[in-house]
């Protein structure tokens, strides 16, 4: 989450050089960081209950959404750099 917040700040720093398409990158990274922050308590609670039961299931949806956000950020970043 903190890495995505840091990346969002870096994207804002690039705004004067690359223009308004950077705001799309900022929006995606900020939304991903916010989603992680808002679901963190539930995921930690589920994991701690799983540890207590000695049966922890992987949170596949969280991994897939994070991977999707990373792929989208990468594709948008490449697009912005090539367009400049």
Residue pairs with C-beta under 8 A, 6 or more apart in sequence:
1 33
1 36
1 37
1 40
4 29
4 30
4 32
4 33
4 36
4 69
5 29
5 30
5 33
7 29
7 73
8 26
8 29
8 30
8 33
11 22
11 25
11 26
11 29
12 22
12 26
14 22
15 22
15 23
15 26
17 84
18 80
18 81
18 84
19 84
21 76
21 79
21 80
21 83
22 80
24 76
25 73
25 76
25 77
25 80
28 69
28 72
28 73
28 76
29 69
29 73
31 69
32 65
32 66
32 69
32 73
35 65
36 66
39 62
43 59
43 62
46 59
47 56
50 56
50 57
